[in-house]
Each structure stands twice: as C-alpha cells, then as structure tokens.
Amino acid sequence: MLEPSSNTYFVSSVESINLSFYPIGLVIAGAALLAIFKFTPLLHSLSDLIKAKPHHILGVSLSIWVIAFITTLLNSWDTYQVQNAILAKQVQVTSGCIANHEIVRGNSREETFFVSGIKFQYNDYAAKQYFFANREHDTFIQNGQCITIVYLPNYGNGILKIDKV
C-alpha cells in the first residue's frame, strides 16, 4: 500500500515495523539485569558505592524496567492499530494543491495546511510512523505545491505518504 515511487516525497515505514522485537528485547534485558544482580557481587558493590540498600537499588531498577516495558507495549499497540487500519484499507487518498500553509514555532514546531479542503497537521515531535516537521521536509510543503496524500482519517489525518504531482 505504501510503496514508494519516483514521485514519492515521503513514505511511512509503519508497515515494516516488527512489533514483537521490542517487548521481547525488554524481557531479555530484564532477565539479564535480574541475573546480573542475583548471581554476581555487582549489587553489593553498587550498594556500597552509592550507600543505598540492595533492595532499594532493585526496586528502582525494577520500576525503571516496568515503565520502559509499559511504554513499549503502549507504543507497540499504537503501531499495531495503525498497521491494522492500513490492512483494513481505512486509508484515504486525496490530491490537490497545498493551501493555507502555516508554521507555528514555540517549544516545538507545528505546521498545518489544507489539500482539497482537508486539514493536515503535524509537528516535530510526532511518532515516527507519521510525517513530521524536520529540516529534511522544510522546503517542500508550501502553498501552491500540488501533491497526493495517503492518510488515515480516523487517526487525526496522520500522513502516511506524500507524492509529488
């Protein structure tokens, strides 16, 4: 669905993301961390060095791991939903010329524009599966530029592909 062509300006890599790698990697890292702390004198050396009780170090390490694991699962779930929306052909395609392009600079950069009456909005902190504002995309998106956009209307008009017309 999101195959690049010679006219492609941007294409998302969301279809190629393998979701099983990240949680499995964290499980392996957690097991390795547990083994290192349990079967080596590292925990006691670290405890002596930072003057904290071993169970406090384990508690902090476990808390960080749990937060990382939950964050990874939630991010994987979002990517899974986008992949399923693409497979279910919930994407829309529109063509036209960019109008009302605006850049708002603050703590981050946000841009909006319209194509055929449809509003698109993105920023420089978005998830990597969608189009976002960065130096690479600085000059192409401008008023009058004619494009074809593949996007997900149920996901805030997230831009998956932009082709030059």
Backbone as JSON, one array per atom type, in Angstrom:
{
  "sequence": "MLEPSSNTYFVSSVESINLSFYPIGLVIAGAALLAIFKFTPLLHSLSDLIKAKPHHILGVSLSIWVIAFITTLLNSWDTYQVQNAILAKQVQVTSGCIANHEIVRGNSREETFFVSGIKFQYNDYAAKQYFFANREHDTFIQNGQCITIVYLPNYGNGILKIDKV",
  "N": [[0.82, -1.2, 0.0], [1.91, 1.25, 0.78], [3.99, 1.74, -1.0], [6.92, 3.22, -2.24], [7.4, 5.51, -4.98], [8.84, 6.96, -7.97], [7.96, 9.53, -7.7], [7.57, 9.95, -5.05], [7.65, 11.79, -2.12], [7.57, 11.52, 0.66], [7.32, 8.59, 2.62], [5.8, 6.48, 4.94], [7.24, 4.18, 7.27], [5.74, 2.43, 8.66], [4.43, 0.06, 7.99], [6.43, -1.82, 7.88], [7.39, -2.22, 10.42], [8.39, -4.37, 12.95], [6.64, -5.66, 15.46], [7.08, -7.5, 17.51], [9.72, -7.53, 18.34], [10.53, -5.46, 20.18], [9.15, -5.74, 22.82], [10.06, -8.32, 23.45], [12.8, -7.95, 23.52], [13.0, -6.28, 25.76], [12.14, -8.04, 27.76], [14.19, -9.92, 27.71], [16.32, -8.23, 28.41], [15.48, -7.52, 30.99], [15.58, -10.02, 32.26], [18.33, -10.51, 32.05], [19.33, -8.37, 33.58], [18.26, -9.03, 36.07], [19.58, -11.49, 36.49], [22.25, -10.62, 36.58], [22.23, -9.03, 38.88], [21.47, -10.92, 40.78], [23.26, -13.09, 40.68], [25.85, -12.15, 40.81], [28.42, -10.24, 42.47], [27.84, -7.63, 41.96], [25.57, -6.13, 42.75], [25.94, -5.77, 45.53], [28.37, -4.39, 45.52], [27.62, -2.08, 44.15], [25.73, -1.15, 45.94], [27.33, -0.55, 48.16], [28.88, 1.46, 47.0], [27.09, 3.58, 46.31], [25.83, 3.92, 48.64], [23.3, 2.81, 49.33], [20.58, 0.69, 50.17], [20.52, -2.74, 49.08], [17.95, -3.73, 48.33], [16.62, -1.37, 47.72], [17.96, -0.47, 45.46], [17.33, -2.57, 43.73], [14.56, -2.16, 43.65], [14.32, 0.39, 42.43], [15.54, -0.19, 39.96], [13.79, -2.16, 39.0], [11.43, -0.65, 38.84], [12.09, 1.24, 36.84], [12.43, -0.54, 34.71], [9.81, -1.61, 34.5], [8.35, 0.69, 33.77], [9.56, 1.22, 31.29], [8.84, -1.12, 29.93], [5.99, -1.0, 29.91], [5.64, 1.41, 28.48], [6.77, 0.65, 26.03], [4.98, -1.39, 25.29], [2.6, 0.11, 24.99], [3.32, 1.89, 22.92], [3.8, -0.01, 20.93], [1.24, -1.03, 20.67], [-0.14, 1.18, 19.59], [1.18, 1.36, 17.1], [0.47, -1.13, 16.07], [-2.31, -0.8, 15.8], [-2.38, 1.18, 13.79], [-1.14, -0.23, 11.71], [-3.08, -2.25, 11.33], [-5.24, -0.65, 10.53], [-4.32, 0.2, 8.07], [-4.14, -2.27, 6.71], [-6.84, -2.91, 6.74], [-7.73, -1.21, 4.9], [-8.47, 1.42, 5.57], [-7.41, 3.75, 4.88], [-7.26, 6.94, 3.26], [-7.14, 8.75, 0.19], [-6.13, 11.75, -1.19], [-5.89, 14.38, -3.56], [-4.4, 17.43, -4.64], [-3.64, 20.94, -4.41], [-1.49, 22.5, -2.05], [-2.78, 24.62, 0.42], [-3.18, 27.51, 2.54], [-0.94, 27.12, 4.24], [0.67, 27.03, 7.31], [3.1, 27.84, 9.75], [3.8, 27.31, 13.06], [5.79, 28.34, 15.56], [7.1, 27.42, 18.6], [7.74, 25.95, 21.66], [8.07, 23.71, 20.23], [7.81, 22.85, 16.76], [4.99, 23.33, 14.81], [2.96, 22.54, 12.06], [0.4, 23.38, 9.75], [-1.82, 22.67, 7.04], [-3.96, 22.75, 4.13], [-5.42, 20.48, 1.83], [-7.41, 20.08, -0.86], [-9.55, 20.91, 0.76], [-9.19, 19.44, 3.08], [-7.85, 19.27, 6.27], [-4.52, 19.1, 7.37], [-2.19, 18.34, 9.87], [0.81, 18.55, 11.61], [3.81, 17.96, 13.54], [7.02, 18.54, 15.14], [7.53, 16.52, 16.91], [6.19, 14.2, 16.62], [5.06, 10.74, 16.46], [7.19, 8.41, 14.8], [5.97, 7.06, 12.71], [4.32, 8.68, 11.26], [4.21, 11.55, 9.07], [6.32, 14.26, 9.86], [7.51, 17.46, 11.05], [10.64, 18.44, 10.11], [14.09, 19.29, 9.39], [14.62, 18.06, 6.96], [12.21, 18.04, 5.61], [11.65, 20.67, 5.14], [11.39, 22.53, 2.93], [9.66, 21.59, 0.94], [6.86, 21.37, 1.58], [4.7, 23.73, 0.95], [2.65, 26.58, 0.14], [0.69, 26.2, -2.77], [2.09, 24.04, -3.81], [1.51, 21.06, -5.49], [0.14, 17.96, -4.6], [-0.31, 14.44, -3.79], [-1.84, 12.78, -1.2], [-1.68, 10.1, 1.07], [-3.52, 9.11, 3.77], [-4.68, 8.64, 7.18], [-7.83, 9.02, 8.14], [-9.15, 8.42, 10.56], [-7.24, 8.66, 12.43], [-6.46, 11.25, 13.16], [-5.95, 12.4, 10.66], [-3.43, 11.43, 9.99], [-0.49, 11.52, 8.18], [0.62, 9.27, 5.82], [1.85, 8.95, 3.38], [3.3, 10.98, 0.86], [3.1, 12.14, -2.34], [4.6, 13.78, -5.09], [2.94, 15.78, -7.46]],
  "CA": [[0.0, 0.0, 0.0], [2.73, 2.45, 0.92], [5.2, 1.55, -1.8], [7.42, 4.47, -2.82], [7.57, 5.6, -6.43], [9.8, 8.01, -8.31], [7.37, 10.81, -7.31], [7.32, 9.96, -3.62], [8.4, 12.74, -1.29], [7.64, 10.91, 1.98], [6.53, 7.38, 2.83], [5.95, 5.95, 6.29], [7.78, 2.82, 7.38], [4.92, 1.75, 9.67], [4.07, -1.29, 7.56], [7.56, -2.74, 8.04], [7.82, -2.3, 11.82], [8.15, -5.67, 13.56], [6.23, -5.32, 16.82], [7.47, -8.48, 18.52], [11.11, -7.35, 18.74], [10.74, -4.56, 21.31], [8.83, -6.33, 24.13], [10.93, -9.48, 23.7], [14.09, -7.39, 23.91], [12.92, -5.81, 27.15], [12.06, -9.21, 28.63], [15.56, -10.45, 27.78], [17.11, -7.27, 29.2], [15.06, -7.66, 32.39], [16.13, -11.28, 32.78], [19.78, -10.32, 32.18], [19.53, -7.49, 34.73], [17.97, -9.82, 37.27], [20.66, -12.46, 36.66], [23.46, -9.9, 36.99], [22.08, -8.62, 40.28], [21.28, -12.08, 41.65], [24.36, -14.06, 40.67], [27.18, -11.53, 40.86], [28.55, -9.3, 43.59], [27.62, -6.27, 41.47], [24.56, -5.44, 43.56], [26.52, -5.35, 46.81], [29.37, -3.36, 45.22], [26.86, -0.87, 43.82], [25.13, -0.72, 47.2], [28.39, 0.09, 48.95], [29.34, 2.65, 46.29], [26.13, 4.69, 46.38], [25.32, 3.92, 50.02], [21.86, 2.52, 49.32], [20.32, -0.72, 50.46], [20.33, -3.51, 47.85], [16.55, -3.83, 47.9], [16.24, -0.09, 47.11], [18.52, -0.48, 44.1], [16.49, -3.48, 42.95], [13.25, -1.52, 43.47], [14.46, 1.44, 41.42], [15.79, -0.85, 38.67], [12.53, -2.8, 38.58], [10.49, 0.42, 38.46], [12.5, 1.75, 35.53], [12.14, -1.58, 33.72], [8.35, -1.69, 34.32], [7.94, 1.86, 32.99], [10.02, 1.0, 29.91], [8.04, -2.2, 29.35], [4.64, -0.49, 29.65], [5.76, 2.38, 27.39], [7.0, -0.11, 24.81], [3.73, -2.05, 24.92], [1.64, 1.11, 24.51], [3.78, 2.32, 21.59], [3.57, -1.13, 20.02], [-0.21, -1.11, 20.45], [-0.47, 2.25, 18.65], [1.68, 0.96, 15.78], [-0.37, -2.26, 15.66], [-3.6, -0.26, 15.35], [-2.15, 1.85, 12.51], [-0.92, -1.29, 10.72], [-4.38, -2.87, 11.05], [-6.06, 0.29, 9.76], [-3.82, 0.16, 6.68], [-4.56, -3.56, 6.15], [-8.3, -2.87, 6.58], [-7.97, -0.21, 3.86], [-9.12, 2.6, 6.15], [-6.68, 4.93, 4.42], [-7.9, 7.77, 2.25], [-6.19, 9.4, -0.7], [-6.62, 13.0, -1.76], [-4.93, 15.12, -4.39], [-4.69, 18.85, -4.79], [-2.52, 21.83, -4.12], [-1.43, 22.95, -0.66], [-3.3, 25.97, 0.68], [-3.2, 27.95, 3.94], [0.17, 26.52, 5.0], [1.1, 27.87, 8.42], [4.09, 27.28, 10.67], [3.74, 27.9, 14.39], [7.0, 27.98, 16.31], [7.04, 27.61, 20.04], [8.68, 24.97, 22.19], [8.26, 22.8, 19.11], [7.29, 23.44, 15.53], [3.78, 22.7, 14.31], [2.55, 23.06, 10.76], [-0.92, 22.98, 9.24], [-2.14, 23.05, 5.67], [-5.15, 22.13, 3.58], [-5.4, 19.96, 0.47], [-8.8, 19.77, -1.25], [-10.44, 21.17, 1.9], [-8.89, 18.56, 4.21], [-6.79, 19.85, 7.1], [-3.44, 18.24, 7.83], [-1.46, 18.99, 10.94], [1.9, 17.73, 12.11], [4.74, 18.69, 14.39], [8.36, 17.97, 15.14], [7.68, 15.55, 17.99], [5.23, 13.13, 16.35], [5.56, 9.38, 16.31], [7.91, 8.33, 13.55], [5.21, 6.44, 11.63], [3.64, 9.72, 10.51], [5.01, 12.67, 8.6], [6.54, 15.26, 10.89], [8.31, 18.6, 10.62], [12.07, 18.47, 10.42], [14.86, 20.01, 8.37], [14.53, 17.35, 5.68], [10.93, 18.35, 4.98], [11.44, 22.1, 5.36], [11.09, 23.38, 1.79], [8.69, 21.03, 0.01], [5.49, 21.71, 1.97], [4.48, 25.17, 0.83], [1.43, 26.93, -0.6], [0.75, 26.04, -4.22], [2.69, 22.74, -4.18], [0.46, 20.07, -5.74], [0.53, 16.67, -4.05], [-1.28, 13.4, -3.46], [-1.56, 12.35, 0.18], [-2.34, 8.93, 1.65], [-3.63, 9.45, 5.19], [-5.66, 7.91, 8.0], [-8.77, 9.99, 8.71], [-9.52, 8.06, 11.93], [-6.08, 8.88, 13.29], [-6.09, 12.67, 13.07], [-5.42, 12.64, 9.31], [-2.0, 11.12, 10.01], [0.03, 11.41, 6.81], [1.43, 8.08, 5.61], [2.62, 9.05, 2.14], [3.11, 12.19, 0.07], [3.66, 12.07, -3.68], [4.58, 15.0, -5.88], [2.07, 15.68, -8.65]],
  "C": [[0.86, 1.26, 0.0], [4.06, 2.3, 0.17], [5.64, 2.9, -2.37], [7.53, 4.37, -4.34], [8.59, 6.7, -6.71], [9.27, 9.39, -7.92], [7.16, 10.94, -5.8], [8.25, 10.93, -2.91], [8.61, 12.15, 0.11], [6.81, 9.65, 1.97], [6.85, 6.84, 4.22], [6.51, 4.53, 6.23], [6.94, 1.97, 8.33], [4.56, 0.33, 9.27], [5.2, -2.29, 7.84], [8.03, -2.88, 9.48], [7.41, -3.66, 12.38], [7.87, -5.45, 15.05], [6.73, -6.29, 17.88], [8.88, -8.24, 19.05], [11.25, -6.56, 20.03], [10.35, -5.18, 22.66], [9.73, -7.53, 24.46], [12.31, -9.0, 24.15], [14.09, -6.91, 25.34], [12.82, -6.97, 28.14], [13.46, -9.81, 28.8], [16.44, -9.53, 28.62], [16.76, -7.37, 30.68], [15.61, -8.92, 33.02], [17.64, -11.16, 32.99], [20.09, -9.44, 33.39], [19.32, -8.24, 36.04], [19.1, -10.82, 37.54], [21.94, -11.79, 37.14], [23.38, -9.52, 38.46], [22.04, -9.82, 41.22], [22.54, -12.92, 41.78], [25.75, -13.44, 40.65], [27.24, -10.59, 42.06], [28.3, -7.85, 43.19], [26.64, -5.49, 42.35], [25.16, -4.93, 44.88], [27.6, -4.27, 46.6], [28.69, -2.03, 44.93], [26.23, -0.28, 45.09], [26.15, 0.01, 48.07], [28.81, 1.41, 48.32], [28.38, 3.83, 46.47], [25.44, 4.78, 47.74], [23.79, 3.81, 50.06], [21.69, 1.02, 49.59], [20.08, -1.47, 49.15], [18.88, -3.6, 47.39], [16.03, -2.51, 47.32], [16.74, -0.02, 45.67], [17.68, -1.39, 43.2], [15.12, -2.85, 42.67], [13.29, -0.44, 42.4], [14.67, 0.82, 40.04], [14.52, -1.49, 38.13], [11.51, -1.76, 38.13], [10.81, 0.98, 37.09], [12.17, 0.73, 34.44], [10.63, -1.67, 33.46], [7.85, -0.51, 33.49], [8.35, 1.69, 31.53], [9.17, -0.05, 29.22], [6.63, -1.72, 28.99], [4.65, 0.51, 28.5], [5.94, 1.67, 26.05], [5.71, -0.8, 24.35], [2.71, -1.05, 24.37], [2.03, 1.63, 23.13], [3.56, 1.23, 20.55], [2.09, -1.25, 19.68], [-0.66, -0.04, 19.45], [-0.03, 1.87, 17.23], [0.84, -0.19, 15.23], [-1.72, -1.77, 15.13], [-3.45, 0.43, 13.99], [-1.94, 0.81, 11.42], [-2.23, -1.97, 10.35], [-5.29, -1.95, 10.25], [-5.61, 0.3, 8.3], [-4.27, -1.13, 6.01], [-6.07, -3.58, 5.88], [-8.72, -1.81, 5.55], [-8.79, 0.97, 4.36], [-8.4, 3.88, 5.75], [-7.51, 5.67, 3.38], [-6.79, 8.39, 1.4], [-6.86, 10.67, -1.22], [-5.51, 13.66, -2.54], [-5.37, 16.56, -4.48], [-3.45, 19.65, -4.48], [-2.63, 22.34, -2.68], [-1.91, 24.4, -0.56], [-3.24, 26.24, 2.18], [-2.12, 27.28, 4.79], [0.63, 27.5, 6.07], [2.1, 27.12, 9.28], [3.98, 28.04, 11.98], [4.97, 27.41, 15.14], [6.8, 28.35, 17.77], [8.11, 26.73, 20.64], [8.99, 23.91, 21.15], [7.69, 23.49, 17.88], [6.08, 22.65, 15.06], [3.4, 23.35, 13.01], [1.16, 22.55, 10.43], [-1.03, 23.42, 7.79], [-3.39, 22.31, 5.23], [-4.86, 21.64, 2.17], [-6.82, 19.51, 0.16], [-9.75, 19.89, -0.07], [-10.18, 20.31, 3.12], [-7.69, 19.14, 4.97], [-5.8, 18.77, 7.53], [-2.62, 19.03, 8.83], [-0.38, 18.04, 11.4], [2.87, 18.61, 12.88], [6.11, 18.04, 14.35], [8.6, 17.03, 16.32], [6.75, 14.35, 17.81], [5.9, 11.76, 16.33], [6.14, 9.21, 14.91], [7.12, 7.67, 12.42], [4.46, 7.46, 10.78], [4.64, 10.78, 10.05], [5.16, 13.69, 9.71], [7.47, 16.35, 10.35], [9.75, 18.41, 11.06], [12.81, 19.14, 9.27], [14.73, 19.37, 6.99], [13.28, 17.75, 4.9], [10.63, 19.85, 4.97], [10.94, 22.85, 4.13], [9.99, 22.86, 0.88], [7.26, 21.44, 0.31], [5.37, 23.23, 1.96], [3.24, 25.43, -0.02], [1.67, 26.79, -2.1], [1.36, 24.74, -4.68], [1.57, 21.72, -4.34], [0.97, 18.68, -5.36], [-0.64, 15.7, -4.02], [-0.88, 12.87, -2.1], [-2.37, 11.09, 0.49], [-2.35, 9.17, 3.15], [-4.7, 8.61, 5.87], [-6.61, 8.9, 8.65], [-9.15, 9.68, 10.16], [-8.38, 8.25, 12.92], [-5.56, 10.3, 13.1], [-5.51, 13.06, 11.73], [-3.9, 12.46, 9.29], [-1.51, 10.83, 8.61], [0.96, 10.21, 6.71], [2.31, 8.17, 4.36], [2.28, 10.36, 1.43], [3.83, 11.98, -1.27], [3.57, 13.43, -4.33], [3.69, 14.77, -7.1], [2.74, 16.43, -9.79]]
}
